[in-house]
Amino acid sequence: MMNDTLTSDVIGRRVEVNGEHATVRFSGVVPPMAGLWLGVEWDNPERGKHDGSHEGTVYFKCRHPTGGSFIRPNKVNFGVDFLTAIKNRYALEDEPEEEGKEQIVTIGNKPVETIGFDSVVKQQSENKLKFPSGSPSPTGTFSALKVLVLNRIGITWTEVLHCASRCPVLEKLYLESNGIVISERPTDVLQTVKLLDLSSNQLIDENQLFLIAYLPRLEQLILSDIGLASIHFPDAGIGCKTSMFPSLQYLVLNDNRISQWSSINELDKLQSLHALSCTRNPLTESSKDAQTTRQFIIARIGQLRTLNKCAIQREERRGAELDYRKAFGNEWKKAGGHQDPDKNRPNEEFLAAHPRYQSLCLKYGAPEDGELKVQQPFLLKNQLLTLKIKHPNQLDQKVIEKQLPESMTIQKVKGLLSRLLRVPVSELLLSYESPKMPGREIELENDQQSLQFYSVENGDCLLVRW
């Protein structure tokens, strides 16, 4: 604790008050109140009451309108000795490790088992760095530094660029939870960065992303939890590729507010995008059928190879594009679509909503009228398939007949048969044959797909082997 006799050298010092951390921004008198006061900016902006002003006078400035407070010096803890700080930060006390707390982390390509890692993380507090604003720093101070982590330190975008100027070969930059606003386009810095993590910077919007859109080597961009509601690349029209983010291969959009398919359509404009993660967005969470949502994303982004960390196999892409083509076939026809290429002229509104539809028609052929008959999905009889179930390798097993929903996944079919036949799911192999294709047997090899995906119809026969 400090007494009431402080000098101006406390400005910029880090302090702790009742477990909350802050930075001293002001030291002096605050009329009409007597005595010495400290003006602090809290790490947690909800902890304060004002922005550094009192009765019309600005004593210091905060980034957040409720980030500041005035506190008496004797209420403030200015820290501990260096050895104690090291022990507190890195949990070096001689305490027994809790059993069952081991954790696997990956360093490079090798998994490493850690014990008591959680207890270390809980005791760590983030550094708050102050960058000198006077003389410019020498370029290339950290000439070999490739990875820089600046998470939760209160750094500004201007300070990021200033710091990056010292790192000419920087490849990975982590800036999570800093309240960053991207205020200017990096021109001579960040040109070597391949991975940029901007997660949990809630003040970043779509327009700010345009300022980093021309980083030439940026391959991975992490934008989780920034409040992003939409994505648009105004430089590219329907069916064209954008010049923005030319090297971007992996984009993470988890925990945002994306609710429109138009944003997914825009991602097809990226030249190099191969992997996407977009979990916990209104668009993906509101749908009751996660599999259909996944199929529609795959169909709308033609070059995608991985979605939400799951590889997209060639068969899955084909099924997704065929289902998408069928699902919006009637809408396509009403908009002016036609099986005759010379008459196939869907209106601009449809093309804007489904930019890849025309290319899918070229790839698979335009949907036939028979494919587009409207079914009555709310009648149970239209959803159930009556199937025979045979056991080619078990001659003593009788042929049985079951009614199964066409939307039932192969995995669930195996679960049903496992209980029925008392055979482990892992040992079951499924295929089917149809009277329409005599002599041909089709394997049901993807457990995540539905019976409908494999075109299983009423009267077909499931073949079960183990």
Kinemage of the C-alpha trace (Angstrom):
@kinemage 1
@onewidth
@group {chain A} dominant
@subgroup {mainchain}
@vectorlist {calphas} color= white
{ca met a 1} P 0.000 0.000 0.000
{ca met a 2} L 1.087 3.595 -0.604
{ca asn a 3} L 0.551 6.699 1.513
{ca asp a 4} L -0.798 10.041 0.311
{ca thr a 5} L 2.582 11.456 -0.708
{ca leu a 6} L 3.116 10.369 -4.295
{ca thr a 7} L 5.009 11.897 -7.187
{ca ser a 8} L 4.250 12.013 -10.894
{ca asp a 9} L 6.438 8.961 -11.573
{ca val a 10} L 3.488 6.726 -10.702
{ca ile a 11} L 1.871 7.536 -14.049
{ca gly a 12} L 1.735 4.352 -16.103
{ca arg a 13} L 2.316 2.086 -13.104
{ca arg a 14} L 0.312 -1.102 -12.842
{ca val a 15} L -1.785 -1.429 -9.686
{ca glu a 16} L -4.166 -3.861 -7.994
{ca val a 17} L -7.253 -2.927 -5.956
{ca asn a 18} L -9.278 -5.653 -4.270
{ca gly a 19} L -8.285 -8.222 -6.866
{ca glu a 20} L -8.912 -5.925 -9.872
{ca his a 21} L -6.031 -4.658 -12.022
{ca ala a 22} L -5.634 -1.149 -13.450
{ca thr a 23} L -3.109 1.354 -14.839
{ca val a 24} L -2.452 4.739 -13.204
{ca arg a 25} L -3.270 7.564 -15.634
{ca phe a 26} L -3.363 10.561 -13.263
{ca ser a 27} L -1.957 11.669 -9.898
{ca gly a 28} L -2.991 14.929 -8.273
{ca val a 29} L -5.764 17.007 -6.759
{ca val a 30} L -9.377 16.780 -7.922
{ca pro a 31} L -11.277 19.860 -6.706
{ca pro a 32} L -13.389 20.384 -4.719
{ca met a 33} L -12.252 17.200 -2.936
{ca ala a 34} L -9.207 17.660 -0.712
{ca gly a 35} L -6.068 15.566 -0.775
{ca leu a 36} L -4.277 13.483 -3.374
{ca trp a 37} L -6.084 11.167 -5.802
{ca leu a 38} L -5.036 8.594 -8.329
{ca gly a 39} L -6.924 8.319 -11.619
{ca val a 40} L -6.860 4.717 -12.836
{ca glu a 41} L -8.027 2.953 -15.983
{ca trp a 42} L -9.346 -0.500 -15.164
{ca asp a 43} L -8.510 -3.599 -17.200
{ca asn a 44} L -12.199 -4.452 -16.847
{ca pro a 45} L -14.023 -1.397 -18.243
{ca glu a 46} L -17.211 -2.292 -16.369
{ca arg a 47} L -15.397 -1.761 -13.070
{ca gly a 48} L -15.185 2.030 -13.419
{ca lys a 49} L -17.678 4.886 -13.336
{ca his a 50} L -16.448 7.482 -15.862
{ca asp a 51} L -13.969 8.208 -18.663
{ca gly a 52} L -11.472 10.225 -16.620
{ca ser a 53} L -13.569 13.397 -16.368
{ca his a 54} L -15.011 15.050 -13.272
{ca glu a 55} L -17.448 17.962 -13.292
{ca gly a 56} L -16.475 18.961 -16.836
{ca thr a 57} L -12.714 18.726 -16.356
{ca val a 58} L -10.739 16.020 -18.176
{ca tyr a 59} L -8.041 14.651 -15.857
{ca phe a 60} L -7.112 11.614 -17.985
{ca lys a 61} L -8.523 9.618 -20.883
{ca cys a 62} L -9.896 6.065 -21.063
{ca arg a 63} L -10.691 3.891 -24.032
{ca his a 64} L -14.051 2.995 -22.513
{ca pro a 65} L -16.622 5.502 -21.154
{ca thr a 66} L -16.820 3.596 -17.867
{ca gly a 67} L -13.188 2.542 -17.658
{ca gly a 68} L -11.971 5.100 -15.102
{ca ser a 69} L -12.069 5.781 -11.361
{ca phe a 70} L -10.481 8.115 -8.803
{ca ile a 71} L -8.962 6.256 -5.851
{ca arg a 72} L -7.036 7.303 -2.747
{ca pro a 73} L -3.372 6.146 -2.902
{ca asn a 74} L -3.624 4.188 0.352
{ca lys a 75} L -6.233 1.908 -1.248
{ca val a 76} L -3.898 0.887 -4.053
{ca asn a 77} L -1.430 -2.010 -4.155
{ca phe a 78} L 1.596 -1.185 -6.303
{ca gly a 79} L 2.860 -4.735 -6.440
{ca val a 80} L 5.256 -7.194 -4.849
{ca asp a 81} L 8.931 -8.012 -5.167
{ca phe a 82} L 10.173 -9.698 -8.309
{ca leu a 83} L 10.660 -13.171 -6.809
{ca thr a 84} L 7.127 -13.241 -5.384
{ca ala a 85} L 5.701 -12.092 -8.734
{ca ile a 86} L 7.492 -14.928 -10.530
{ca lys a 87} L 6.142 -17.475 -8.055
{ca asn a 88} L 2.591 -16.109 -8.324
{ca arg a 89} L 2.592 -15.943 -12.099
{ca tyr a 90} L 4.037 -19.358 -12.813
{ca ala a 91} L 2.612 -21.241 -9.827
{ca leu a 92} L 6.008 -22.205 -8.451
{ca glu a 93} L 4.818 -22.897 -4.902
{ca asp a 94} L 5.489 -26.406 -3.654
{ca glu a 95} L 1.930 -27.658 -3.825
{ca pro a 96} L 0.873 -31.220 -4.657
{ca glu a 97} L -0.548 -31.601 -8.146
{ca glu a 98} L -4.160 -32.644 -8.347
{ca glu a 99} L -4.697 -36.123 -9.682
{ca gly a 100} L -6.587 -36.499 -12.920
{ca lys a 101} L -5.663 -33.011 -14.140
{ca glu a 102} L -3.313 -34.086 -16.906
{ca gln a 103} L -3.840 -32.376 -20.249
{ca ile a 104} L -2.561 -33.108 -23.741
{ca val a 105} L -1.206 -30.128 -25.663
{ca thr a 106} L 0.472 -30.083 -29.070
{ca ile a 107} L 3.899 -28.517 -29.513
{ca gly a 108} L 4.836 -28.549 -33.173
{ca asn a 109} L 3.507 -31.882 -34.344
{ca lys a 110} L 4.126 -33.724 -31.076
{ca pro a 111} L 1.503 -34.305 -28.334
{ca val a 112} L 2.807 -33.483 -24.852
{ca glu a 113} L 1.154 -34.493 -21.579
{ca thr a 114} L 1.061 -31.759 -18.910
{ca ile a 115} L 0.199 -32.109 -15.228
{ca gly a 116} L -1.404 -29.289 -13.263
{ca phe a 117} L -1.529 -27.024 -16.314
{ca asp a 118} L -4.923 -25.603 -15.360
{ca ser a 119} L -3.628 -24.330 -12.033
{ca val a 120} L -0.891 -22.385 -13.811
{ca val a 121} L -3.325 -20.788 -16.227
{ca lys a 122} L -5.654 -19.702 -13.413
{ca gln a 123} L -2.848 -17.828 -11.640
{ca gln a 124} L -1.477 -16.070 -14.692
{ca ser a 125} L -2.463 -12.442 -15.286
{ca glu a 126} L -1.854 -10.663 -18.536
{ca asn a 127} L 0.864 -8.042 -18.939
{ca lys a 128} L -0.055 -4.478 -19.838
{ca leu a 129} L 2.648 -3.031 -22.046
{ca lys a 130} L 3.389 0.637 -22.528
{ca phe a 131} L 5.093 1.494 -25.804
{ca pro a 132} L 7.250 4.639 -25.922
{ca ser a 133} L 5.767 7.269 -28.210
{ca gly a 134} L 8.869 9.478 -28.464
{ca ser a 135} L 11.689 8.398 -30.739
{ca pro a 136} L 11.006 5.784 -33.412
{ca ser a 137} L 12.288 2.297 -32.659
{ca pro a 138} L 15.040 0.822 -34.829
{ca thr a 139} L 13.660 -1.378 -37.580
{ca gly a 140} L 14.439 -5.064 -37.202
{ca thr a 141} L 15.133 -5.081 -33.470
{ca phe a 142} L 13.802 -8.668 -33.313
{ca ser a 143} L 15.253 -9.786 -36.619
{ca ala a 144} L 14.508 -13.508 -36.137
{ca leu a 145} L 11.197 -13.369 -34.218
{ca lys a 146} L 8.469 -15.357 -36.008
{ca val a 147} L 5.744 -15.839 -33.362
{ca leu a 148} L 4.404 -12.997 -31.183
{ca val a 149} L 1.595 -13.379 -28.622
{ca leu a 150} L 0.031 -10.114 -27.398
{ca asn a 151} L -3.265 -11.412 -25.999
{ca arg a 152} L -5.180 -9.383 -23.397
{ca ile a 153} L -2.560 -6.686 -22.845
{ca gly a 154} L -4.602 -3.622 -23.853
{ca ile a 155} L -2.531 -2.904 -26.962
{ca thr a 156} L -3.905 -0.561 -29.646
{ca trp a 157} L -3.680 -1.090 -33.407
{ca thr a 158} L -1.206 1.786 -33.719
{ca glu a 159} L 0.975 0.102 -31.112
{ca val a 160} L 0.637 -3.221 -32.950
{ca leu a 161} L 2.020 -1.660 -36.127
{ca his a 162} L 4.761 0.111 -34.144
{ca cys a 163} L 5.741 -3.166 -32.489
{ca ala a 164} L 5.544 -5.150 -35.740
{ca ser a 165} L 8.004 -2.775 -37.389
{ca arg a 166} L 10.656 -4.349 -35.166
{ca cys a 167} L 9.857 -7.865 -36.427
{ca pro a 168} L 10.696 -8.088 -40.152
{ca val a 169} L 10.109 -11.869 -40.449
{ca leu a 170} L 7.047 -12.190 -38.191
{ca glu a 171} L 4.768 -15.067 -39.280
{ca lys a 172} L 2.224 -15.560 -36.470
{ca leu a 173} L 0.595 -12.727 -34.521
{ca tyr a 174} L -1.959 -13.307 -31.728
{ca leu a 175} L -3.994 -10.262 -30.604
{ca glu a 176} L -6.938 -11.798 -28.739
{ca ser a 177} L -9.114 -9.668 -26.392
{ca asn a 178} L -7.477 -6.249 -26.704
{ca gly a 179} L -10.462 -4.085 -27.648
{ca ile a 180} L -8.641 -3.333 -30.896
{ca val a 181} L -10.005 -1.011 -33.577
{ca ile a 182} L -8.184 -1.459 -36.904
{ca ser a 183} L -7.548 2.213 -37.618
{ca glu a 184} L -5.101 2.150 -40.520
{ca arg a 185} L -3.885 -0.079 -43.301
{ca pro a 186} L -0.517 -1.745 -42.672
{ca thr a 187} L 1.746 -0.804 -45.558
{ca asp a 188} L 5.362 -1.560 -44.656
{ca val a 189} L 4.625 -3.919 -41.733
{ca leu a 190} L 2.922 -7.325 -41.259
{ca gln a 191} L 3.836 -8.191 -44.840
{ca thr a 192} L 5.267 -11.570 -43.798
{ca val a 193} L 2.437 -12.561 -41.424
{ca lys a 194} L 0.777 -15.888 -42.279
{ca leu a 195} L -1.496 -16.237 -39.211
{ca leu a 196} L -3.417 -13.388 -37.563
{ca asp a 197} L -5.658 -13.984 -34.540
{ca leu a 198} L -8.106 -11.145 -33.790
{ca ser a 199} L -10.503 -13.179 -31.625
{ca ser a 200} L -12.694 -11.430 -29.036
{ca asn a 201} L -11.975 -7.903 -30.252
{ca gln a 202} L -15.598 -6.802 -30.230
{ca leu a 203} L -14.988 -3.373 -31.802
{ca ile a 204} L -13.830 -4.785 -35.156
{ca asp a 205} L -16.409 -4.546 -37.950
{ca glu a 206} L -16.561 -5.596 -41.594
{ca asn a 207} L -15.177 -2.316 -42.926
{ca gln a 208} L -12.115 -2.541 -40.688
{ca leu a 209} L -11.309 -5.950 -42.156
{ca phe a 210} L -10.889 -4.295 -45.557
{ca leu a 211} L -7.815 -2.511 -44.129
{ca ile a 212} L -5.995 -5.834 -43.641
{ca ala a 213} L -7.406 -7.464 -46.782
{ca tyr a 214} L -4.247 -7.004 -48.838
{ca leu a 215} L -1.666 -8.582 -46.542
{ca pro a 216} L 0.103 -10.648 -49.221
{ca arg a 217} L 0.987 -13.776 -47.217
{ca leu a 218} L -1.941 -14.028 -44.794
{ca glu a 219} L -3.062 -17.687 -44.885
{ca gln a 220} L -4.982 -18.070 -41.594
{ca leu a 221} L -7.345 -15.455 -40.154
{ca ile a 222} L -9.085 -16.092 -36.824
{ca leu a 223} L -12.124 -13.856 -36.235
{ca ser a 224} L -13.948 -15.770 -33.500
{ca asp a 225} L -16.223 -13.795 -31.176
{ca ile a 226} L -15.835 -10.323 -32.702
{ca gly a 227} L -19.565 -9.720 -33.192
{ca leu a 228} L -19.332 -9.978 -36.983
{ca ala a 229} L -22.791 -9.981 -38.588
{ca ser a 230} L -22.007 -9.969 -42.307
{ca ile a 231} L -19.281 -10.404 -44.906
{ca his a 232} L -19.126 -8.659 -48.263
{ca phe a 233} L -16.454 -8.192 -50.910
{ca pro a 234} L -17.653 -5.206 -52.953
{ca asp a 235} L -14.903 -5.444 -55.570
{ca ala a 236} L -16.235 -8.724 -57.035
{ca gly a 237} L -19.562 -9.421 -58.724
{ca ile a 238} L -21.605 -12.627 -58.865
{ca gly a 239} L -19.455 -15.595 -59.818
{ca cys a 240} L -16.210 -13.589 -59.666
{ca lys a 241} L -13.221 -13.777 -57.333
{ca thr a 242} L -12.222 -10.937 -55.023
{ca ser a 243} L -8.726 -9.449 -54.964
{ca met a 244} L -8.966 -9.233 -51.156
{ca phe a 245} L -7.202 -11.760 -48.909
{ca pro a 246} L -5.407 -13.314 -51.913
{ca ser a 247} L -3.552 -15.985 -49.896
{ca leu a 248} L -6.222 -16.758 -47.263
{ca gln a 249} L -6.676 -20.524 -46.914
{ca tyr a 250} L -8.246 -20.957 -43.463
{ca leu a 251} L -10.903 -18.663 -41.986
{ca val a 252} L -12.399 -19.012 -38.487
{ca leu a 253} L -15.763 -17.286 -37.849
{ca asn a 254} L -16.964 -19.134 -34.742
{ca asp a 255} L -19.176 -17.408 -32.141
{ca asn a 256} L -20.282 -14.498 -34.310
{ca arg a 257} L -23.666 -13.103 -35.443
{ca ile a 258} L -23.773 -14.294 -39.047
{ca ser a 259} L -27.400 -15.046 -39.864
{ca gln a 260} L -27.706 -14.704 -43.666
{ca trp a 261} L -26.697 -17.114 -46.421
{ca ser a 262} L -25.438 -14.143 -48.423
{ca ser a 263} L -22.329 -14.043 -46.207
{ca ile a 264} L -21.589 -17.697 -47.001
{ca asn a 265} L -22.049 -16.944 -50.713
{ca glu a 266} L -19.465 -14.170 -50.419
{ca leu a 267} L -16.848 -16.590 -49.094
{ca asp a 268} L -16.916 -18.376 -52.464
{ca lys a 269} L -15.277 -15.214 -53.865
{ca leu a 270} L -12.060 -15.830 -51.908
{ca gln a 271} L -9.348 -17.100 -54.233
{ca ser a 272} L -7.564 -19.547 -51.947
{ca leu a 273} L -10.068 -20.482 -49.211
{ca his a 274} L -9.924 -24.224 -48.487
{ca ala a 275} L -10.957 -24.484 -44.823
{ca leu a 276} L -13.729 -22.775 -42.846
{ca ser a 277} L -14.968 -22.928 -39.259
{ca cys a 278} L -18.255 -21.161 -38.551
{ca thr a 279} L -19.856 -22.832 -35.543
{ca arg a 280} L -22.188 -21.122 -33.066
{ca asn a 281} L -23.589 -18.504 -35.435
{ca pro a 282} L -27.342 -17.838 -35.743
{ca leu a 283} L -27.246 -19.252 -39.282
{ca thr a 284} L -25.857 -22.590 -38.108
{ca glu a 285} L -27.537 -22.764 -34.697
{ca ser a 286} L -31.111 -21.905 -35.751
{ca ser a 287} L -31.431 -24.843 -38.130
{ca lys a 288} L -32.854 -28.050 -36.673
{ca asp a 289} L -31.032 -30.091 -39.318
{ca ala a 290} L -27.284 -29.568 -38.879
{ca gln a 291} L -26.521 -31.976 -41.727
{ca thr a 292} L -28.566 -29.949 -44.223
{ca thr a 293} L -26.856 -26.754 -43.090
{ca arg a 294} L -23.484 -28.382 -43.630
{ca gln a 295} L -24.532 -29.531 -47.110
{ca phe a 296} L -25.700 -26.058 -48.094
{ca ile a 297} L -22.418 -24.474 -46.941
{ca ile a 298} L -20.435 -27.035 -48.941
{ca ala a 299} L -22.585 -26.461 -52.024
{ca arg a 300} L -22.243 -22.665 -51.799
{ca ile a 301} L -18.420 -22.642 -51.449
{ca gly a 302} L -17.049 -24.633 -54.343
{ca gln a 303} L -13.359 -24.866 -53.386
{ca leu a 304} L -13.895 -25.768 -49.708
{ca arg a 305} L -12.033 -28.911 -48.564
{ca thr a 306} L -12.614 -28.764 -44.800
{ca leu a 307} L -15.643 -27.500 -42.866
{ca asn a 308} L -15.603 -27.153 -39.074
{ca lys a 309} L -12.444 -29.306 -38.941
{ca cys a 310} L -14.086 -32.189 -40.831
{ca ala a 311} L -12.699 -33.076 -44.255
{ca ile a 312} L -15.119 -32.903 -47.175
{ca gln a 313} L -14.867 -36.106 -49.188
{ca arg a 314} L -15.598 -36.117 -52.917
{ca glu a 315} L -18.744 -38.175 -52.345
{ca glu a 316} L -20.021 -35.740 -49.708
{ca arg a 317} L -19.497 -32.768 -52.017
{ca arg a 318} L -21.343 -34.493 -54.834
{ca gly a 319} L -24.283 -35.356 -52.576
{ca ala a 320} L -24.381 -31.852 -51.106
{ca glu a 321} L -24.408 -30.176 -54.519
{ca leu a 322} L -27.074 -32.511 -55.894
{ca asp a 323} L -29.304 -31.967 -52.847
{ca tyr a 324} L -28.814 -28.185 -53.061
{ca arg a 325} L -29.634 -28.238 -56.779
{ca lys a 326} L -32.822 -30.175 -56.031
{ca ala a 327} L -33.832 -28.139 -52.960
{ca phe a 328} L -33.938 -24.862 -54.866
{ca gly a 329} L -35.036 -26.255 -58.231
{ca asn a 330} L -38.619 -24.975 -58.065
{ca glu a 331} L -37.389 -21.544 -57.008
{ca trp a 332} L -34.989 -21.611 -59.980
{ca lys a 333} L -37.798 -22.447 -62.410
{ca lys a 334} L -40.053 -19.680 -61.064
{ca ala a 335} L -37.185 -17.214 -61.478
{ca gly a 336} L -36.814 -18.067 -65.186
{ca gly a 337} L -34.670 -21.189 -65.072
{ca his a 338} L -35.212 -23.767 -67.835
{ca gln a 339} L -33.857 -27.196 -68.841
{ca asp a 340} L -33.208 -25.801 -72.344
{ca pro a 341} L -29.888 -23.876 -72.118
{ca asp a 342} L -31.130 -21.332 -74.649
{ca lys a 343} L -34.114 -20.516 -72.420
{ca asn a 344} L -32.317 -20.760 -69.085
{ca arg a 345} L -32.326 -17.148 -67.851
{ca pro a 346} L -33.005 -16.917 -64.082
{ca asn a 347} L -33.444 -13.369 -62.814
{ca glu a 348} L -30.783 -11.355 -60.971
{ca glu a 349} L -32.503 -11.809 -57.624
{ca phe a 350} L -32.178 -15.600 -57.837
{ca leu a 351} L -28.575 -15.431 -59.067
{ca ala a 352} L -27.676 -13.125 -56.168
{ca ala a 353} L -29.209 -15.555 -53.662
{ca his a 354} L -27.705 -18.657 -55.339
{ca pro a 355} L -24.533 -17.612 -57.209
{ca arg a 356} L -23.335 -21.202 -57.802
{ca tyr a 357} L -26.650 -22.635 -59.001
{ca gln a 358} L -25.956 -22.110 -62.703
{ca ser a 359} L -22.541 -23.745 -62.451
{ca leu a 360} L -24.119 -26.736 -60.660
{ca cys a 361} L -26.611 -27.080 -63.515
{ca leu a 362} L -23.680 -27.184 -65.939
{ca lys a 363} L -21.883 -29.731 -63.754
{ca tyr a 364} L -24.787 -32.139 -63.173
{ca gly a 365} L -27.373 -31.036 -65.706
{ca ala a 366} L -30.453 -28.921 -65.017
{ca pro a 367} L -32.970 -30.546 -62.605
{ca glu a 368} L -35.747 -32.474 -64.328
{ca asp a 369} L -39.412 -31.861 -63.548
{ca gly a 370} L -39.688 -35.289 -61.932
{ca glu a 371} L -37.041 -34.335 -59.375
{ca leu a 372} L -38.899 -31.204 -58.384
{ca lys a 373} L -42.300 -32.644 -57.447
{ca val a 374} L -43.393 -31.096 -54.189
{ca gln a 375} L -43.828 -33.739 -51.502
{ca gln a 376} L -45.946 -33.430 -48.385
{ca pro a 377} L -43.296 -33.554 -45.658
{ca phe a 378} L -45.758 -33.403 -42.800
{ca leu a 379} L -47.432 -36.707 -43.634
{ca leu a 380} L -45.635 -39.558 -41.910
{ca lys a 381} L -46.315 -41.971 -44.766
{ca asn a 382} L -44.270 -39.741 -47.080
{ca gln a 383} L -41.265 -39.893 -44.734
{ca leu a 384} L -41.156 -43.625 -44.005
{ca leu a 385} L -39.559 -46.232 -46.258
{ca thr a 386} L -40.696 -49.863 -46.149
{ca leu a 387} L -37.524 -51.931 -46.515
{ca lys a 388} L -36.659 -55.627 -46.440
{ca ile a 389} L -33.647 -56.589 -44.339
{ca lys a 390} L -31.586 -59.610 -45.418
{ca his a 391} L -28.485 -61.260 -43.958
{ca pro a 392} L -26.510 -62.824 -46.860
{ca asn a 393} L -23.909 -64.435 -44.578
{ca gln a 394} L -26.402 -65.746 -42.011
{ca leu a 395} L -28.730 -68.191 -43.708
{ca asp a 396} L -30.583 -68.978 -40.469
{ca gln a 397} L -31.706 -65.341 -40.100
{ca lys a 398} L -35.177 -64.640 -41.469
{ca val a 399} L -35.885 -61.794 -43.847
{ca ile a 400} L -37.674 -59.065 -41.928
{ca glu a 401} L -39.453 -55.893 -42.981
{ca lys a 402} L -39.026 -52.506 -41.316
{ca gln a 403} L -40.308 -48.972 -41.834
{ca leu a 404} L -37.498 -46.438 -41.481
{ca pro a 405} L -37.461 -42.643 -41.975
{ca glu a 406} L -35.691 -41.627 -45.177
{ca ser a 407} L -33.785 -39.026 -43.129
{ca met a 408} L -32.353 -41.691 -40.804
{ca thr a 409} L -28.542 -41.774 -40.863
{ca ile a 410} L -26.637 -44.968 -41.614
{ca gln a 411} L -25.171 -44.774 -38.109
{ca lys a 412} L -28.646 -44.840 -36.556
{ca val a 413} L -29.718 -47.682 -38.848
{ca lys a 414} L -26.695 -49.646 -37.609
{ca gly a 415} L -27.650 -48.850 -34.020
{ca leu a 416} L -31.155 -50.193 -34.611
{ca leu a 417} L -29.856 -53.362 -36.262
{ca ser a 418} L -27.235 -53.816 -33.529
{ca arg a 419} L -29.969 -53.965 -30.892
{ca leu a 420} L -32.156 -56.157 -33.068
{ca leu a 421} L -29.445 -58.665 -33.990
{ca arg a 422} L -27.351 -58.391 -30.799
{ca val a 423} L -24.238 -57.622 -32.852
{ca pro a 424} L -21.787 -54.759 -32.040
{ca val a 425} L -22.234 -51.721 -34.291
{ca ser a 426} L -18.535 -51.770 -35.192
{ca glu a 427} L -18.932 -55.187 -36.839
{ca leu a 428} L -21.890 -54.278 -39.079
{ca leu a 429} L -21.478 -53.648 -42.817
{ca leu a 430} L -24.474 -52.262 -44.750
{ca ser a 431} L -25.367 -52.110 -48.405
{ca tyr a 432} L -28.588 -52.170 -50.377
{ca glu a 433} L -30.034 -53.412 -53.629
{ca ser a 434} L -32.964 -52.074 -55.601
{ca pro a 435} L -35.391 -53.787 -58.007
{ca lys a 436} L -34.676 -50.865 -60.349
{ca met a 437} L -30.988 -51.907 -60.540
{ca pro a 438} L -30.961 -55.751 -60.602
{ca gly a 439} L -27.599 -57.340 -59.911
{ca arg a 440} L -26.069 -54.174 -58.453
{ca glu a 441} L -25.218 -53.741 -54.767
{ca ile a 442} L -24.508 -50.251 -53.351
{ca glu a 443} L -22.444 -49.858 -50.183
{ca leu a 444} L -23.718 -47.566 -47.403
{ca glu a 445} L -20.227 -46.598 -46.292
{ca asn a 446} L -20.644 -43.107 -44.782
{ca asp a 447} L -22.290 -43.379 -41.357
{ca gln a 448} L -23.133 -39.682 -41.274
{ca gln a 449} L -25.246 -39.730 -44.441
{ca ser a 450} L -28.952 -40.559 -44.612
{ca leu a 451} L -30.859 -43.269 -46.464
{ca gln a 452} L -32.197 -40.517 -48.702
{ca phe a 453} L -28.626 -39.448 -49.554
{ca tyr a 454} L -28.004 -42.905 -51.023
{ca ser a 455} L -31.353 -42.796 -52.899
{ca val a 456} L -32.799 -45.719 -50.911
{ca glu a 457} L -36.484 -46.055 -51.867
{ca asn a 458} L -39.614 -47.937 -50.862
{ca gly a 459} L -39.307 -51.668 -51.547
{ca asp a 460} L -35.476 -51.708 -51.576
{ca cys a 461} L -33.584 -54.346 -49.607
{ca leu a 462} L -30.948 -53.642 -46.948
{ca leu a 463} L -28.132 -56.203 -46.837
{ca val a 464} L -26.541 -56.679 -43.416
{ca arg a 465} L -23.217 -58.483 -42.934
{ca trp a 466} L -21.025 -59.064 -39.901
